[in-house]
Amino acid sequence: MRWRGRFVSAARYAVFYEVDVRSFSDSNGDGIGDLAGLTSRLGYLKDLGIDAIWLMPIMPTAFKDSGYDVSDYRNIDTAYGDLAAFDAFVAAAHQRGMRVMLDLVLNHTSSEHAWVRRHRMDVRASAQSILLSSLLSGAT
């Protein structure tokens, strides 16, 4: 499938495959699936006709909400690898003409996230103002 124009147009006809990395493919034998394991299986997924991979949360989490309680939106949970492993996965997917989509639910942010901790320290500030200032300043 060719990905031209806007993503929404291409997605209308694409075959998406949602992946829980934790249970998909373990490359290092620790019993937890990881990005390297997923990367090693991209050929298989492409052969199945998959056009796009939708990853469940892979960011650091306390795992109180099935991984959706993210504590750092700019990093990868060490159980799955690191940013280099994620970059390698995305590059390998793109080489096969596959797209990658991350599941991101901001209203499930962990109570351990810097945004929430900062809000607890400054009860006068609104959560929205803290979120916006964090995003604009580049803070995690």
Secondary structure, DSSP 8 states (H G I E B T S, - for coil): ----S-HHHHHTT--EEEE-HHHH--SSSSSS--HHHHHHTHHHHHHTT--EEEE---S-B--SSTT-SBS-TTS--TTT--HHHHHHHHHHHHHTT-EEEE---GGG--TTSHHHHHHHH-TTS-HHHHHHHHHHHT--
